[in-house]
Amino acid sequence: MPSFFSLLESRVLSSNSLLCVGLDPHAAELPLPPNPTDAQRADAAFTFCKSLIEATAPFAACYKPNAAFFECLGSPGHDTLLRVVRCVPEGIPVLLDCKRGDIGSTAAAYAESAYERLEAHGVTLSPLMGYDSVAPFVAGDYAATGGAFLLCKTSNPGSEELLASSFETIAGLAASWSAKAAAAASLPAGMPACFGLVVGATDASALRRARAAAPALWILAPGVRAAVASEDSSSSIAAFQTDFISFALSVGVLKFGTFTLKSGRVSPYFFNAGLFADGKSLYKLGRAYASSIMASPLANPDGTVNFDVIFGPAYKGISLGACVASSLYDMFGVDVGFAYDRKEAKVLVVDDVISAGTAIRESCTLLNNIGAVPMGVSIALDRAEKRSLEDPVSAVQAVARDLNIPVVSIVGLKQLFGFLKSSEDFDKTVLESVEAYRAEYGVE
């Protein structure tokens, strides 16, 4: 029997596809009667998965049943999962999504369950307990046949709490562990590696950096889909934007209520970036700016940027420029200068918000006077509201129009609105007030 990754490679070539089909029979998506029995739930889960397999078999490079949705079915769950695995056409590998992570006899028992009892070809594993937690899946009886994708940088926002600082180490270890396992089993040269990496497709930087750390390993990239959107598709919101809004709320930078702005307008929300005033805040803020810049036209397809220097207007902009430059290098390997003059330098101006655009215009005039070329502006929040009836564009749009440079924001009113629509943490009246404000003052 070939190894999991040999089988995967063969299937990719024969199907001309890289599609891994998840088999996740959520109970909420199954046609079930009221108060279903475990057997009824199991039958519905099997029918759901079987139909999906039949519909996608010509295009699937791999199938990935999620063990949790079968384990929660009670005693019929194991047999249902096995029935599903046996529905997969011969020649298409089955990756059991179980994310196991233990050592010794426990890991060996998990491996026996996955390969012998459930007839999977490969598994997903957590590598955080080290090599001895993953070795049983690719050693001994499974040295020539087993294979595993190791969690490296997952697509959930919480992965930033731990994996963001360790995923490159995991990628490098996975490559060395593959060589170690092959040597221990005296496997022939040229066999595919026995480990791959799970790296969320929502983090393009992590994908690039994981690939650089482990150039020969397969990558499973969940999250290749349209951004989650509400009924208003313009409210689509990326993971880094959700993280930014959540953090701004947690430190009081973003508040909902009733606020009278300098313009006299009564706003249902207020953004005070001055409260980003400690090391943790600057760290998170720099990463959010960097993510928004690299997801914008300011970044090139090859991962470089079209500016040389970041310029932050005094006073808040100076610290912003420093932390954004640092985050661009840390996250994306982009090395640019900040806050100094250089002949004919291409400069990115960084600030928190644009109210009237006066400070940005003055900064660009200053840069032009010293021979620098403003290439764009990066801000935290775009309120996206019209300035007046005479000029019904936003302050951001006016800056982009008048200076003929792009203005990139981490989030705007559309993303804020989408965040509120998907959140259960706010009273309905908050969403209604923001929606009304957007309808009266908002611009597209």
N, C-alpha and C positions, 0 to 999 in steps of 0.2 A: 504494500500500500504506500503511495507517495506521501510526502509530508504535506501538511496543511498549506504551506506557502508554495510548494511545487504545484499542488492542485489548483490553488488560486491563480497562479501565473498561467497555467495551461488554460483555465477557464476564461481569463481575461483575453487571451489571444484568440481563442475560438469564438467567443461571443462579441469581440470588439467592443467591450463594455467594461466600465469601472464601477458599475452600480452595485452597491451593497444594499439589499432590501431588508429593512427591519420588520420583524414579525412581532408586533406589540398589541395583543388583543385586549385593549382597554375595555373594562366592563361597560363603561358609559357609551361605547360605540357598538355594542353587541345587541342584537334584537332579542331581548329576554322578556319572559313573562313576569308578572308581579311575584315577588318573593321566590326567585328561582332557586332550585336545588343546586348543589355543587355539580351534579351530573349534567344538569341543563346548561350551566355556565360553561362547563368543560366542552360540551358538544358545540355550543355557539362559538367558543374560542377556536376550536378545531376547524369549523366550517369557514370562519373568517380567514384564518391563516391559509387554509387549503385554496380558497378562492383567490387570495392574493398571490400565492405561488403559481397557480395556473395562469393568471393574467400576466405575470412578469417573467416567467421562465425563459422566454427567448432573449431577454435583456439582462438578466441577473448574473453578475459575476460571483455573487455570494449571497447567502441568506443568513440573517442574524436574529434568531429568536431570543427574546428577552426572558430569562428564566423567571424573573419576579412575577410576570403576569400569569405564569403557569403554577408557580408555587402557591400563589394566593387562592388557587382554585380548590385547595384542600387535597384530600387523598386522591382524587382523579387527576390532579395536575401533572404528576410525573408521567403517567401513561399518555396523557394528552400531548405533552411536549414530545414524547417519543413518536407518537403518531404523526405529528407535524414534521419532525425531522425526516421520517421515512417517506413523506410526500415529496420531498425535494428530489428532482430528477438526478439520476446518476451523473457524476462528473461536475456537479456544482457543489462547492464546499459549503459546509454549515459551520458558522461561527457562533458558539454559545455565548451570549452576552450575560455573564454572571458576575464579573468584576470581583472574583475571589482574591483573597490576600491573607494567607496564613503560612505557617511553617511546619516542617516535619511531617508526622503521620497525618495531620489534618490536611495539609496541602496535597499529600499523596492520595488521600481519600477523595478530595475534590476532583483530582485528575481522573481517578478511576470512574467516578460518577459521570463526569463529562464525556469521557471517551468510550467507556465500556457500557455504561447503562443507558446513556442518552445518545450515543453514537455520533457525537459531534466530531468535527475534524480539528477545530481550534476553539480557543476561549479568549475572553477578555479578562485581564488580571490587574490588580493594584500592585505596583512594585515597591510600595513604601516600606515594606519590611525587608527588602534586600533580595539578593540572588537566591537565597535558600527558600524564599517563598514562591519563586517562579520556576526553579529548576525541576521540581517533580513533574511539571507539565511537558518538559522537553528532554527528560533524562530516562534512563532505565528502559522499560518496555516502550516508552514513547519517544525515544531519542531520534528515531528516523521518521516518525510520523506526526508528532505533535507540533503545535505552534500556537503562539499567543500574541495578541495585541495588548501592549501595556499602556495603562492610562498615563498620558504625558502632559497634555494641556487641554483639558476638557472645555466644552463650549458654554457651560453654565457660569453666570457672573461670579459665583462664590469661588471659582477656581483661582481668582486673583488673590485670594487670601493666603494660599500656600503654593500652588503650582506655578504661579507667575515667576517665582524666584528660584524654582528648582527644575523646570521642565527641560532645560538644556542639559542639565546633569543627568536626568532620566534618559534622555535621548542618547547621550554618549554612553551611558551604562548599558542600555539595551543593545547597542552595537557590540560592546566588549563582551557582554554576557552571551550573545549569540556565538561569538568566536570561542568563548570558554566552553559552552555546552557542546559545540561541534568537536572541539579537541578532546573533551572528556569521553565522548562517544565514538571517537575515531571515525567520524563521518567523512565521506569522500570530499575532496576539494570541489568547489563549484556548486555545491548545494545551496539553495536559498537560505537566508538567515532564518532562525527559528523564532525571532521576535519581531513584531512590528510596533507601531506607535499609534495611539489614539490622540489626535490633535484636532480640536474643533475648527471647523471651516469659518467660524465667525471671527477668528483671530488670525488675520493674514500674516501679521508679524511673527506670531508663534509658529505658523506653518513654515515660513522661510527659515527661521532660526533652528527649528527642529530638523528640517531637511539638511541644513548646513552641518549640524552636529552628528547626524546619522544619515549620510547620503545614500546608503545602500538598503535602508529598511523601508518596508511598505508602511504607508500611513493610511489609517482609517480616519476620515474627516467627516464626522457627523455635523449636521447643521447646514448642508448645502441646499438651501431653499430660499425662497423670498423672505425678506424680513417680516417678522410678525407685525401685522397691521390691524387696525380696527376697521370699522365699516368705512371710515374715511381713509383711503389708501395713502393720503399725504401725511398721515400720522405715524407712518412706519418709523420704528425706533430701533437703533442698533444696541447691542449689549453694552458698549462703552457709554452710550447716552443714558441708558437705564441706570447704570452704576453711578454716573455723575449726578443725575437728579436725586437718587436715593441718598447719596452722600451729602449733597447740598441741603437736603431736608434735615438730615441727621445733625448737622452742625448749625442749623438756623440761618444759613445763607438764603435759602428759599423758604418763603412763608406764604400761606394762603390766609386770606381775610379781607379786610377793607383798608386800602392804602391810598392816600391822596398824593399823587406824583407832583413833581415840580411844574409839570405842564398843566396841572389843575385837573387832570383826569383822575377818576376814582378807579383804581385797579384792584382786581381780586387776588393778585399775587404780587410779591415784592422780592427782589433779588439784591442782596447786599454782599458783594464779593469781598468786602473788607473783613468779613468774619472768617475768611480762609487765612488764618493767622498763626499756624503752627506747622511743625515739620510734617506731620501726617497729612495735613490739608494740602500743603505744597506738593508733596509726593503724589497724592491722588490727582490733584489738579494738573500737574505736569503731564501725567499719563493720559488724562482725558484730552488735553490740548493736542498732545502728540498723536493720539489715535484719530482725532478729527482731521488733523492736517494730512495724515497719510491716507485718509479715506477721501480726500478732496482732490481737485485739479492741481493743487500745489505740489502733489507727488507725481512722480513719473512711473510708468509701467515697470521699470527696472529696479524700483525701490529707492531711487534717489529723489531729491527735491530740486525745485527750480529756483532756489534762493540760497544765498551764502551766509547771511547773518540774520539773527533775530534782534529786533530793536524794541525795547520796552519803554514807553514814555514814563517819565518820572511822575509819581514815585512808585506806585504799585506795579507798573509795567516792568520795572527793572528786575524785581524778584521773579516776576512771571517769565521774563525772557530767559533768566538763568535756569529756572526749573524746567521750562519747555525744551531748551537746548539739551539739558541733561537727559530728559526722558526720551527725546528723539534718538539719542545715541544708545541709551540703555535698551529701549524696546525695538528699535528698527536699525541700529547700526548707522544712523545718519549723523554725521559730525559737522555741525555748523557753528559759527561764532555767534556772539551776542554782545550787544550794547557797546560797540566801539566802531570807529569810523575806518573805512578802507576805500581807497579810490575805486570808483565804479562798482562797488559791491552791490549785489542783489540782496535786498533786505526784506524780511518778513516782520511786520509790526504786530506786536502782541499786546492786547489790553483785555479788560474784563468785560465791559459792555460798551456799546455805542449809543449814547443818548441823542446828541445833536450831530455828532461827528466832528466837532470843532477840534478836539485834541488830536484826532487822527489826521485831519487836514494839516494842522500845524506841524505834526511830526513828519508828514510826508514832504512838506515845504522845507523843513530843516534838513531832511535827508537829501533832497534834490540840491540844496544849496552847498552841500559838502561833497557832491559828486556821486552819492549813492542812488540806487534805483529801487524804489518801493515795488515789490513784486506781489504783495498781498497783505491781508490783515487777518489775524486769528483772534477770535473773542470767545468768551465763555457762553454768554446767552444772547440770542437775538430775539428781542421782544416782538419783532415782526409786526409793528403797528404803524399806520400811516402818520405822517408828520402833520399834515394839514389838508384842507380841501384843495388849496391852490397847488400843492405838490403831493399828490396822494400815493407816495411811495414811502417806505420806511427809511429810517436814518441809515441803516445798513445798505439798503438798495441805493440810496442817494450817494453814499461814499463810493460804492462800487461803480456807479454810473459816472460820477463827476471825476473820479481819479483813475477810472478805467483799470481797476485791479480787482481780483476776487477777494471777497470777505467770507471767511470760513468761521462758523460757530460750532461749539461742541453740541449745543442743543438750541432749538428755537421754539417758538410758541406751538408749532405743529407737534413736535415731539413731546412737549410738556402736556399738551392736550391728549395725545395718545397714551402717555404714561398714566394720566388720571383715569382714562377710560378703562385701562386694564388693571388698575389698582383697586384693592378692596379696603384700603386704609383711610379713605376720605369719605366724608358725607356727600351724598348726591348733590347737595347744593353747591359744593365747591366746583364740581364739574360743570354744573349749569351756569355758575357765575363766570367761569373762565370761557365757556362756550359763548355766552352773551357778549363778553368783552371782545372776544375774537371776532364775532360777527359784526360788531360796531366799529372796531378800530383796526382789525387785522388786515394784512395784505398777503397776497400769494407770492 
